[in-house]
């Protein structure tokens, strides 16, 4: 169980919500400690660097117990969790059969990178044509690869997709991606942080990084369910947890280094990987203003994989709930 450790002073926060700037009050550690305890929270999320504000919130700023497990949006539908994080592509998959899922906050915007081998004749994105690329299919990394290829007039039919390696666990499997390049079985890889950091180190001078932040960034968000929001006691927990993430985000913006070991202990990656990936992360205290544009474009990709029709902008809008963040900021 994770519980509050009231040793830090969160700062005042100015955040953009639904195009309106709101000023949140400053809460010191003593006020947090003396506040009425909040209900317990069961949280599941991907153990990635994007999770940093949630880890800090659970350990330092939430005035209640938080249990943390590995998971995502599916953990909501299985009843394993009250609140989760995941990439937007996974939310789009799960809401087809579980329309009561709600996006309530963007925790992290993560900018992906393709890592390729110069010795394979790759200097530009267009050079990926005919090359072997390893990527976990059906994930945000798969979408990123397709979007990057399309930006130079290519598609996944113009490359050879190398199957994602299967190790004893996900972290080991991801580490094996760069091994495929080192061993000459792949020419490039598409994956989220911190694996690009390791691949660049493994390849040395042979590594080339291909990135275009305007093409795609992962919108790593916080999700809950309509049932949680409609229950007054559970809603108190959800709003309180969002408030804690706001405070944690401000602390990370002030000085992230003191928290890297805490994050490392939770997600299993060394501090050096976290430090090497940090510049590829942004931690907004809002729901990204272009969220419907993002969902509308990406649902066409998800729909193709699920063999269904893409949903309309109006249908996708129902999965976004701004009220929780507004309440948290108003406290």
N, C-alpha and C positions, 0 to 999 in steps of 0.2 A: 504494500500500500504506500502511496506517495502522500505526504502531508506537508502543510505549510511550514517553511522555515523563515521566520520574519527577521531577516538580517539586512535587507536592502531597502533603499528608499526609492520607490517608483516616482517618475516625474509627471508633471502635467502633460496632457496630450491634446494635440489638435489633429483632428482626423476628418477626412472627407467621407460623407455618407450620403448617397443619393444626391450628389452634387451640392450638398449643404455642409458648411464647416461648422463643427460643434466643438466646444471647449469642455474637456472633462476635468473634474477637480483633482487636485493633488491629494493622494492618500499616503500618509507615512506608515511605517511598519507597525508602530504602536497601535494606530487606529485599526489596522487590519487585524492584529492579534486580539484586540478587544471587541471586535465586531461579532455579531451573532454567527455561530458556526453555520456553514452552508451544507446542504445535503451531499452525501457521497456521490461521486461520479465514476461511472465505468467508461473508460476511454480506450479506443483502439485506433491505431494508425500505422502507416508505413514507417519503418524505422530508418528514416532518411534525415539528412541535414535540414530539410524543409520543416521538420518537426520541432526545431529548436525552440520557438516561442512557446509551444505547448509543454515541452519538457520543463522549461524554466517556470512557466505558470504553475504547473502541478507541484513542483518542489518548493517554490518560493512565494507565490502570490495567491493561491487559492485557499480560502479559509475553510478547508474541509479535506476529506480524504479522497484521493484520486488513484484508482487502480489503472495501470497501463498495460495494454497487450498489443501484440502485432496484429494488424488487420486493416480494415478499410470500410468502405460503404457496405459491403456484404455483412459486416459485423453488426450493422443496424438491423438489417433484414432478418438476421438469424437470432436477434434478441440478445446478443452477447455484449453489446455496448449501448450506451445512451448518447454518446457523442463520438464522432470519428473524424479523421482527416483522410483525404484522398485526392488524386488528380481529377480534373473535371471529366476526362474521358471515362473514368470508372463510374462516376456518378451517372453519366449518360447511359451507360450499359444497365445499371441497376434500376433506374427509375422506370424502365419499360414495364417491369413487373411489380415495382414497388413505388407507386406514385406519391406516397406520403413522405418521401425523403425531402428535406429542405436544406439548401445551402444558406448558411447564416453569417459567414465571414470568410474573407480571403486571408489566410495565415501567411502564405509565402508566394512570391512570384519567383520561379526558378528558371534560369536561362540555360537551355541545353547546349551541348557541344558535340559535334562529330569529331572523332579522332581517327586519323588515317595515316597510312605509311607513304612517305615520300618515295621509298624504293619501289613501290607499286606503281609509280608514275602518276601520283596524285598531288596536284598543286592547287586545284580549284574544284568547286563543286561539280562542274561539268566533267571533270576527269573521273568521277565515280561511275560513269557509264561502263558497263561490262565488268565491274569489279565485284568482289565478294564482301558483303556487309553483314555483320552479325548484329542481331537486334531481337529483343524479346517481343514476339508478335502480340498484337492486340493491346499494347500498352501505350502510354503517352510517348514513349521513345519511338514506337512504331509510327505514330502519327507525325512526330517531329521529322523522322527520316523521309516520309512521303512528302511532307510540306517542303522540306529543303530540296528534294529532287524536283518537285514541280516548279520551284522558283527558277530553275534553269532549264525547263522544258523536258525533264525526264520523269519517269514513273518507276515504281518498283519492278515493272517488267523489264526495265533497262539494266537492272542489276541482278546479281545472284544473292538471294537472302540465305545467310548461313544460320542454321538452327541454333537457338539459344542453348548454351551448354547446361547440363544437368548435374550439379554437384550435390553434396549432402544437405546443403542449405542454400538460401537465396544469395547471401553475401558471397559464399564460395563460388557459386555459379557465375555471379557477376565478375568476380576476380578472374575467372577463367576466360572471359571475353578477350582481355588483352593478351592472354597466353596464346589464343588462336592466332592473333596477329604476329606475335613474336615467333611462333612456330611455322608461320607461312600458310596457315589455313584460312586466313581472312585478310582483307586489305583495309577494312575500316570497321568502325563500330558506332552504334547509336545507343546512348544510355544516359540516364540522369547522374548527377553528382552523388558520391565523389569518385565514381569509376573513371571518368576522364582524367582525373588527377593521377591515378595509378597507371593508367595506360600511357600517359605522357612520360611518366618516370620510367616505365618499362621499355619504351621505344627510344628514349633519348633523342638524339639529333634526327632520328628517322621519323619522329612524330610531326604531324601537321594538324592544326586545329581548324575546323571549318565551322563557323558560327554566324548566324544572322538573327539578331534579337527581334527584328521586325517580322520575321516569319512565324515564330512561335515562342511562347514562354508558357511553362506549366503554371496553371492557376490552382495551387494547392490550397484547398479550402476546408472549412469546418462544416460538418453536416450533423443534423439531428432529424427527428421525425415529428410529424404533426401531433402525435400522441404526447410526446415530451413537452411540446410547446403549449398544448391545451390543458395540461395538468399544472395547477398553480405551484405546487411544491417542486416538481421537476423543472418547470420553467425557471424558478428561482436558481436552481443549480446551473442550468444552461446559461442564463444571463450572467451569473457570478463567474462562471468559467471563462466566458468571453471577456469579462472585465479583467480577470487575472491575466489573460493572454495579452490584452492591451498594455497592462503594466509591465509584463515580461518583455514585450516588444520594445517599449521605451527603454527598459534597462539594457537590452541588447544593442539598441541604437546608440546608447550612451557609451558603452564599453563592452563588447562581446567577449573578450578574452577570458574574463573570470568565469564565464559560464561554459566554455568549450569542454572542459573536463566532465562537467555534469552531463552535457549532451553526449559526449563520447561514451560515458558509462551506460547511457540508456540505449543508444543506437548501435553500439558495437564497433564503430569506426574510430581510428586513432585521431588524436587532436590535430596531427599534421594534415590529415585528409580534410578535416573540417576547416582548418585555416586556409588550405589551398583552394577550397570551393566557395569560400564565404563571399567573394566578390561576384559570384554568379547568382546570388540570392538578394531579393529585396523583400522587406517585411512591412507591407502596408497595413494600416488600421482602417480598412474599409472593405467593401465588396468592389472589385475592380469595375470602373465605370463602363467598360466595354464587355461585361460578362455575357450579355445576350448575343452580341456579335460572335464571341468566342464559342458559345454553346451552339449557335445556329450553324456555323461552319463545321464544327467538329462532329455534330450529330449526323451530318451527311456521311462522314467517314465511318462512324460507329454503326449507322443504319445499314451501310453496305455489308459490314461484317456480320450483322445480325439478320440480314436478309429481310429488311422491313423498309417502310417508307420513312424518310426523315420527318421529324416533328416540326410544326410551325413555330414561329417566334412566340406567338401567344401561348402555345402549349408549354414551351420551355420556360416561359416567365413564371409559371406557377410553382416552379421548384426553387425560387429565390424568395427568401424572407428577410426583409431589411429591419424588421421591428426589434429583433434581439440586439443587434448592434446599436441601434438607436437608444434602447433602454440602458445598455451597458455604459454608453458614453454619457448618458444623462445623469447617472448616479453621482 
